[in-house]
Amino acid sequence: MASTVLAEITASISELKRNPMGTVAAGEGGAVAILNHNETAFYCVPAQTYEALLNRLEDQELNAIADARKIQKVVKIKLDEL
């Protein structure tokens, strides 16, 4: 069964076991596809890249919430009414 590899760099599980930090460094900040029997098993991503990815996803979720609220009816109230 063929699989799509969504990384420029690949490494085998054996290579990852032999030199984990070298495998991560080979990606130069990007993901490294870890292969098992020539099939993508998982992606190895540096912590900084993973954190940036999560921050970007969170921003997209917050933007979707803001966009949804943008079309809601505005209710004006006075400060004293709070």
TIPA-135203 format. One record per atom (N, C-alpha, C, CB): residue number from 1; residue in three letters; atom name; x negated, y negated, z. Coordinates in pm, 1 decimal, m for minus. Glycine has a CB too. Layout:
% TIPA-135203
   seq   type   atom          x          y          z
   NUM    ala     CA          X          Y          Z
...
This chain:
% TIPA-135203
   seq   type   atom          x          y          z
     1    met      N      m83.7      117.9        0.0
     1    met     CA        0.0        0.0        0.0
     1    met      C      m88.5     m124.7        0.0
     1    met     CB       95.4        0.5      121.6
     2    ala      N      m64.6     m213.7      m91.5
     2    ala     CA     m143.2     m336.7     m102.2
     2    ala      C      m93.3     m439.8       m1.5
     2    ala     CB     m136.1     m393.9     m245.6
     3    ser      N     m184.8     m521.1       46.8
     3    ser     CA     m145.2     m627.6      139.1
     3    ser      C     m210.1     m757.9       95.1
     3    ser     CB     m185.2     m593.0      285.7
     4    thr      N     m145.4     m866.7      126.4
     4    thr     CA     m196.7     m998.3       94.5
     4    thr      C     m295.7    m1040.2      201.7
     4    thr     CB      m82.3    m1100.9       81.8
     5    val      N     m407.4    m1094.5      159.1
     5    val     CA     m508.2    m1143.5      252.3
     5    val      C     m501.7    m1295.6      248.8
     5    val     CB     m652.6    m1090.5      215.9
     6    leu      N     m466.0    m1355.3      360.7
     6    leu     CA     m448.7    m1499.6      368.9
     6    leu      C     m567.4    m1566.7      436.8
     6    leu     CB     m320.7    m1532.8      443.4
     7    ala      N     m686.1    m1524.8      399.2
     7    ala     CA     m809.2    m1583.6      451.9
     7    ala      C     m917.1    m1570.3      345.7
     7    ala     CB     m853.2    m1514.9      585.9
     8    glu      N    m1010.1    m1662.7      348.3
     8    glu     CA    m1120.4    m1658.0      251.7
     8    glu      C    m1226.5    m1556.2      291.4
     8    glu     CB    m1184.1    m1795.7      237.8
     9    ile      N    m1235.6    m1526.9      420.2
     9    ile     CA    m1337.4    m1435.6      472.4
     9    ile      C    m1269.0    m1311.4      527.9
     9    ile     CB    m1423.9    m1504.6      582.2
    10    thr      N    m1327.0    m1196.1      500.4
    10    thr     CA    m1276.5    m1070.9      556.1
    10    thr      C    m1388.8     m998.3      629.5
    10    thr     CB    m1217.2     m980.9      444.7
    11    ala      N    m1350.5     m915.4      722.7
    11    ala     CA    m1446.6     m832.0      795.4
    11    ala      C    m1374.0     m705.7      838.7
    11    ala     CB    m1508.0     m907.8      919.3
    12    ser      N    m1449.7     m600.1      854.7
    12    ser     CA    m1389.7     m474.7      902.3
    12    ser      C    m1382.4     m477.0     1054.5
    12    ser     CB    m1471.5     m350.9      853.2
    13    ile      N    m1301.8     m388.9     1108.4
    13    ile     CA    m1293.5     m376.3     1254.0
    13    ile      C    m1430.5     m337.9     1310.4
    13    ile     CB    m1186.2     m271.0     1294.5
    14    ser      N    m1503.2     m254.0     1236.4
    14    ser     CA    m1638.2     m214.6     1281.6
    14    ser      C    m1729.6     m335.1     1292.8
    14    ser     CB    m1699.7     m111.8     1185.6
    15    glu      N    m1722.7     m425.8     1193.6
    15    glu     CA    m1804.4     m547.8     1198.9
    15    glu      C    m1765.3     m634.1     1318.2
    15    glu     CB    m1789.9     m628.4     1068.4
    16    leu      N    m1635.1     m644.6     1342.8
    16    leu     CA    m1586.6     m723.7     1455.9
    16    leu      C    m1637.6     m665.9     1588.0
    16    leu     CB    m1432.4     m729.0     1456.0
    17    lys      N    m1634.0     m533.5     1602.1
    17    lys     CA    m1683.2     m469.0     1724.4
    17    lys      C    m1833.3     m491.0     1742.3
    17    lys     CB    m1652.5     m318.7     1721.4
    18    arg      N    m1906.8     m483.2     1631.5
    18    arg     CA    m2051.4     m497.0     1635.4
    18    arg      C    m2094.2     m638.7     1674.1
    18    arg     CB    m2110.6     m459.9     1500.8
    19    asn      N    m2024.4     m739.7     1619.5
    19    asn     CA    m2065.6     m878.4     1641.8
    19    asn      C    m1942.8     m969.6     1642.6
    19    asn     CB    m2166.5     m924.1     1532.9
    20    pro      N    m1867.9     m971.4     1752.8
    20    pro     CA    m1743.9    m1049.2     1755.9
    20    pro      C    m1763.5    m1199.1     1729.3
    20    pro     CB    m1677.7    m1031.3     1889.3
    21    met      N    m1858.9    m1259.8     1795.4
    21    met     CA    m1878.4    m1404.0     1778.5
    21    met      C    m1932.7    m1437.1     1639.6
    21    met     CB    m1973.5    m1457.5     1885.8
    22    gly      N    m2014.6    m1350.4     1584.5
    22    gly     CA    m2064.9    m1371.0     1448.4
    22    gly      C    m1953.1    m1361.7     1346.0
    22    gly     CB    m2173.5    m1269.0     1415.7
    23    thr      N    m1857.9    m1271.9     1371.9
    23    thr     CA    m1743.1    m1256.4     1282.6
    23    thr      C    m1657.6    m1382.8     1284.9
    23    thr     CB    m1658.6    m1133.3     1323.0
    24    val      N    m1632.9    m1435.5     1403.6
    24    val     CA    m1555.6    m1559.6     1415.7
    24    val      C    m1630.5    m1673.6     1347.4
    24    val     CB    m1528.7    m1593.9     1565.1
    25    ala      N    m1759.3    m1682.5     1369.7
    25    ala     CA    m1840.0    m1789.4     1310.8
    25    ala      C    m1842.8    m1782.0     1158.6
    25    ala     CB    m1981.6    m1783.6     1364.7
    26    ala      N    m1831.5    m1663.1     1102.8
    26    ala     CA    m1833.3    m1646.9      957.5
    26    ala      C    m1717.5    m1720.5      890.7
    26    ala     CB    m1828.3    m1499.1      921.3
    27    gly      N    m1608.7    m1739.0      964.5
    27    gly     CA    m1493.5    m1809.8      910.7
    27    gly      C    m1511.2    m1960.3      905.9
    27    gly     CB    m1373.2    m1777.4      991.1
    28    glu      N    m1617.8    m2011.3      965.3
    28    glu     CA    m1649.0    m2154.6      968.3
    28    glu      C    m1528.0    m2238.6     1008.8
    28    glu     CB    m1699.8    m2200.1      831.7
    29    gly      N    m1459.7    m2195.7     1115.2
    29    gly     CA    m1345.4    m2269.8     1166.3
    29    gly      C    m1212.3    m2221.2     1114.3
    29    gly     CB    m1360.5    m2412.5     1133.7
    30    gly      N    m1214.3    m2139.7     1010.5
    30    gly     CA    m1091.2    m2084.8      953.9
    30    gly      C    m1068.8    m1942.3     1000.6
    30    gly     CB    m1095.3    m2089.8      801.4
    31    ala      N     m960.6    m1885.1      954.6
    31    ala     CA     m926.8    m1748.1      992.3
    31    ala      C    m1015.3    m1647.4      920.1
    31    ala     CB     m780.0    m1719.4      962.4
    32    val      N    m1039.4    m1536.3      986.1
    32    val     CA    m1108.7    m1422.0      926.6
    32    val      C    m1010.4    m1306.3      927.8
    32    val     CB    m1242.1    m1386.2     1004.3
    33    ala      N     m984.0    m1249.3      811.7
    33    ala     CA     m894.0    m1134.4      803.5
    33    ala      C     m970.6    m1010.4      847.0
    33    ala     CB     m836.5    m1117.0      658.9
    34    ile      N     m918.5     m940.1      945.4
    34    ile     CA     m980.9     m817.7      992.9
    34    ile      C     m909.8     m701.3      925.3
    34    ile     CB     m974.5     m806.3     1149.4
    35    leu      N     m988.2     m619.9      856.1
    35    leu     CA     m933.3     m510.8      776.9
    35    leu      C     m952.0     m376.3      845.9
    35    leu     CB     m997.9     m508.1      639.7
    36    asn      N     m851.2     m292.0      831.0
    36    asn     CA     m857.2     m154.8      877.4
    36    asn      C     m816.9      m67.9      758.6
    36    asn     CB     m763.9     m130.7     1003.2
    37    his      N     m910.1       11.5      708.7
    37    his     CA     m887.7       92.7      588.6
    37    his      C     m841.3        6.2      471.3
    37    his     CB     m783.9      202.7      617.0
    38    asn      N     m909.8     m108.6      452.8
    38    asn     CA     m883.3     m203.7      344.5
    38    asn      C     m743.5     m265.3      348.4
    38    asn     CB     m902.7     m135.6      213.1
    39    glu      N     m679.1     m261.8      462.9
    39    glu     CA     m549.1     m327.9      483.4
    39    glu      C     m568.8     m432.9      592.0
    39    glu     CB     m435.2     m224.0      523.5
    40    thr      N     m505.8     m547.8      574.9
    40    thr     CA     m516.3     m651.8      676.6
    40    thr      C     m448.6     m604.0      804.9
    40    thr     CB     m452.7     m784.6      626.9
    41    ala      N     m527.3     m595.0      911.7
    41    ala     CA     m474.6     m551.5     1041.5
    41    ala      C     m432.0     m673.1     1124.5
    41    ala     CB     m580.6     m467.7     1118.5
    42    phe      N     m514.7     m777.5     1123.3
    42    phe     CA     m484.4     m901.0     1195.3
    42    phe      C     m581.3    m1008.3     1151.4
    42    phe     CB     m491.3     m880.3     1348.6
    43    tyr      N     m557.2    m1129.3     1199.6
    43    tyr     CA     m645.0    m1241.9     1169.0
    43    tyr      C     m714.9    m1286.7     1296.1
    43    tyr     CB     m565.6    m1359.2     1106.0
    44    cys      N     m841.8    m1312.6     1285.1
    44    cys     CA     m923.1    m1361.0     1395.9
    44    cys      C     m941.6    m1512.1     1374.1
    44    cys     CB    m1063.1    m1284.6     1404.3
    45    val      N     m891.7    m1591.1     1468.5
    45    val     CA     m891.2    m1736.5     1451.9
    45    val      C     m961.3    m1801.1     1571.1
    45    val     CB     m745.7    m1790.6     1437.7
    46    pro      N    m1051.7    m1896.4     1547.4
    46    pro     CA    m1116.9    m1965.4     1659.0
    46    pro      C    m1014.1    m2038.9     1745.1
    46    pro     CB    m1222.9    m2064.4     1606.6
    47    ala      N    m1044.9    m2054.6     1872.5
    47    ala     CA     m952.5    m2116.6     1967.9
    47    ala      C     m910.2    m2256.4     1922.6
    47    ala     CB    m1016.9    m2124.1     2106.6
    48    gln      N    m1002.9    m2336.8     1875.7
    48    gln     CA     m972.0    m2473.9     1833.7
    48    gln      C     m872.6    m2474.2     1716.6
    48    gln     CB    m1101.7    m2548.5     1793.9
    49    thr      N     m888.6    m2383.1     1622.8
    49    thr     CA     m798.0    m2373.4     1508.7
    49    thr      C     m660.5    m2327.2     1553.4
    49    thr     CB     m854.1    m2278.0     1403.0
    50    tyr      N     m656.0    m2231.3     1644.5
    50    tyr     CA     m529.7    m2180.0     1697.1
    50    tyr      C     m453.9    m2289.7     1771.1
    50    tyr     CB     m554.8    m2060.2     1790.5
    51    glu      N     m525.6    m2366.9     1853.4
    51    glu     CA     m462.8    m2476.4     1926.5
    51    glu      C     m407.1    m2581.1     1831.0
    51    glu     CB     m562.8    m2540.6     2022.3
    52    ala      N     m481.7    m2613.6     1726.1
    52    ala     CA     m434.6    m2710.4     1626.5
    52    ala      C     m309.8    m2658.0     1555.6
    52    ala     CB     m545.7    m2740.8     1523.5
    53    leu      N     m307.6    m2528.8     1526.3
    53    leu     CA     m191.8    m2467.1     1461.7
    53    leu      C      m68.6    m2476.9     1551.7
    53    leu     CB     m221.2    m2319.7     1427.3
    54    leu      N      m83.6    m2444.7     1680.1
    54    leu     CA       28.9    m2453.5     1773.2
    54    leu      C       77.7    m2597.6     1789.1
    54    leu     CB      m10.8    m2396.7     1909.4
    55    asn      N      m15.5    m2692.4     1793.4
    55    asn     CA       23.4    m2833.5     1803.5
    55    asn      C      102.0    m2877.5     1680.2
    55    asn     CB     m101.0    m2922.4     1821.3
    56    arg      N       57.8    m2832.2     1565.2
    56    arg     CA      127.9    m2867.6     1440.6
    56    arg      C      267.9    m2807.0     1437.6
    56    arg     CB       47.4    m2820.2     1317.8
    57    leu      N      281.4    m2682.8     1481.0
    57    leu     CA      413.0    m2619.2     1487.7
    57    leu      C      505.2    m2693.1     1584.6
    57    leu     CB      399.2    m2472.3     1529.9
    58    glu      N      450.0    m2732.7     1698.9
    58    glu     CA      529.5    m2806.4     1796.4
    58    glu      C      575.5    m2940.0     1738.2
    58    glu     CB      448.8    m2829.1     1925.4
    59    asp      N      486.5    m3008.1     1666.2
    59    asp     CA      523.2    m3134.7     1602.4
    59    asp      C      636.4    m3114.8     1502.2
    59    asp     CB      401.5    m3196.8     1532.6
    60    gln      N      631.1    m3007.5     1424.4
    60    gln     CA      737.1    m2979.5     1327.7
    60    gln      C      870.2    m2953.0     1397.3
    60    gln     CB      699.0    m2859.8     1240.4
    61    glu      N      866.7    m2880.1     1508.1
    61    glu     CA      988.3    m2853.0     1583.8
    61    glu      C     1046.8    m2982.3     1640.9
    61    glu     CB      959.7    m2753.0     1696.8
    62    leu      N      960.7    m3068.7     1695.2
    62    leu     CA     1007.1    m3195.3     1750.7
    62    leu      C     1063.2    m3285.7     1641.5
    62    leu     CB      893.3    m3266.0     1824.4
    63    asn      N     1000.0    m3283.9     1523.4
    63    asn     CA     1050.9    m3362.6     1410.7
    63    asn      C     1188.3    m3312.3     1367.7
    63    asn     CB      952.7    m3357.1     1292.0
    64    ala      N     1208.6    m3182.9     1368.1
    64    ala     CA     1338.9    m3126.4     1331.4
    64    ala      C     1445.8    m3168.7     1431.8
    64    ala     CB     1331.0    m2972.3     1323.6
    65    ile      N     1411.0    m3170.2     1560.0
    65    ile     CA     1505.2    m3215.3     1662.8
    65    ile      C     1538.5    m3363.1     1642.8
    65    ile     CB     1446.9    m3191.9     1804.6
    66    ala      N     1435.5    m3444.1     1618.3
    66    ala     CA     1457.2    m3587.6     1597.0
    66    ala      C     1542.5    m3611.3     1473.0
    66    ala     CB     1322.6    m3661.4     1583.6
    67    asp      N     1517.1    m3537.9     1366.4
    67    asp     CA     1597.3    m3552.5     1243.9
    67    asp      C     1742.5    m3514.6     1268.3
    67    asp     CB     1539.3    m3466.2     1131.1
    68    ala      N     1765.6    m3410.2     1346.1
    68    ala     CA     1902.5    m3367.8     1377.1
    68    ala      C     1974.2    m3472.9     1461.2
    68    ala     CB     1901.7    m3232.8     1450.8
    69    arg      N     1902.0    m3535.3     1551.6
    69    arg     CA     1962.7    m3636.0     1638.7
    69    arg      C     1984.2    m3769.3     1566.8
    69    arg     CB     1875.7    m3657.5     1761.6
    70    lys      N     1909.4    m3789.8     1458.6
    70    lys     CA     1919.5    m3914.7     1384.8
    70    lys      C     2060.0    m3935.1     1327.2
    70    lys     CB     1816.0    m3917.5     1273.0
    71    ile      N     2129.2    m3826.3     1296.2
    71    ile     CA     2261.5    m3836.7     1234.8
    71    ile      C     2373.9    m3837.4     1338.9
    71    ile     CB     2282.5    m3721.7     1137.2
    72    gln      N     2338.8    m3825.1     1465.7
    72    gln     CA     2440.2    m3826.3     1571.3
    72    gln      C     2492.9    m3968.5     1592.7
    72    gln     CB     2381.9    m3769.9     1703.3
    73    lys      N     2614.7    m3976.5     1639.8
    73    lys     CA     2676.8    m4105.0     1669.8
    73    lys      C     2602.9    m4171.7     1786.0
    73    lys     CB     2827.4    m4086.9     1703.5
    74    val      N     2576.4    m4301.4     1773.0
    74    val     CA     2510.3    m4377.8     1876.5
    74    val      C     2615.4    m4425.1     1977.1
    74    val     CB     2432.2    m4497.7     1816.0
    75    val      N     2587.8    m4402.3     2103.3
    75    val     CA     2676.4    m4447.4     2210.8
    75    val      C     2603.6    m4555.7     2287.6
    75    val     CB     2718.4    m4329.3     2305.3
    76    lys      N     2658.7    m4676.2     2283.8
    76    lys     CA     2595.4    m4787.8     2352.8
    76    lys      C     2652.1    m4797.2     2493.7
    76    lys     CB     2616.6    m4920.8     2275.5
    77    ile      N     2563.9    m4813.3     2589.6
    77    ile     CA     2605.2    m4830.9     2728.1
    77    ile      C     2523.1    m4942.2     2789.4
    77    ile     CB     2589.6    m4699.8     2808.8
    78    lys      N     2574.4    m4997.9     2896.9
    78    lys     CA     2501.9    m5103.1     2968.0
    78    lys      C     2420.3    m5037.4     3078.8
    78    lys     CB     2600.1    m5211.3     3026.3
    79    leu      N     2312.9    m5098.5     3113.6
    79    leu     CA     2223.5    m5046.5     3215.8
    79    leu      C     2298.5    m5026.4     3348.2
    79    leu     CB     2103.9    m5141.5     3235.6
    80    asp      N     2389.3    m5115.7     3378.6
    80    asp     CA     2465.5    m5107.2     3504.3
    80    asp      C     2556.5    m4983.7     3506.1
    80    asp     CB     2549.9    m5235.0     3524.5
    81    glu      N     2591.0    m4929.2     3390.8
    81    glu     CA     2680.1    m4814.7     3383.3
    81    glu      C     2607.3    m4683.4     3412.6
    81    glu     CB     2744.7    m4808.6     3246.4
    82    leu      N     2476.2    m4686.8     3416.3
    82    leu     CA     2400.3    m4565.5     3445.2
    82    leu      C     2405.6    m4540.7     3591.4
    82    leu     CB     2255.3    m4575.6     3397.3
